Amino acid sequence: LRGAASLGQLRNPQAISPLIRLVKDTEPHVRSASIESLGRLGAREAAALIAGALVGDLNPQVREKAAEALSYLNDASTLDALLKALMDKEEPVRLASMRSLGILRHEKSIEPLLALLKAENVKIRRAAVKALAQMAGPLLEKPLLASLQDQDPSVRAEAAKALGAISSPKVITALQSQLNDKDPRGALYAAHSLFRLGRNDGESAVAALMQNADPTI
């Protein structure tokens, strides 16, 4: 385990070959460490192997590390594996796969991610919004506007943040309304997005939030 992690920390391309061999190790922790190191090394030659681990390894930690590693490789050939992993039974694997899909920004992932905006799991809905935010465009306007009405404040906040990349009268009107969100983060993100869109509507909301005692805002 230490050897696999150390090889990745060396940042030496010569470590790629031994790390690839370790991906087939019988010990899950060794496989996880090897996959993580290959990702950090940007070893695209291991993309197919890591994608195979994502959909085929029996250990959930290995699958999660594989999904994370694919975000470093940013290889479109791994798209199908990441999409399949959206149905993984383990939440961390699904979340990591969504983050990687957001980085890939492939149009084929838009529909599956849109479907997850209606998931019962709040973490999944929030991750879907974050991933879609990296692909923001006119086609995403309607679903992101719908997410502004989500019952969870963190999902609303992420939707408000994402809408800052979409300029339309409906978006501006919705963000103006979001300035009154009971959750301060939602209001702050709405103000920031309005600013990105060339509007100063959120100045008073930001001034009020500056007086908020919560240091995390």
Salt bridges, closest charged atoms under 4 A:
GLU36 OE2 - ARG40 NH2 3.51
GLU36 OE1 - LYS65 NZ 3.80
ASP57 OD2 - ARG31 NE 2.81
GLU68 OE1 - LYS65 NZ 3.61
ASP80 OD1 - LYS108 NZ 2.81
ASP88 OD2 - ARG63 NE 2.73
GLU91 OE2 - LYS123 NZ 3.52
ASP150 OD2 - ARG125 NE 2.73
ASP181 OD2 - ARG156 NE 2.82
ASP201 OD1 - ARG199 NE 2.90
ASP214 OD2 - ARG185 NH2 3.50
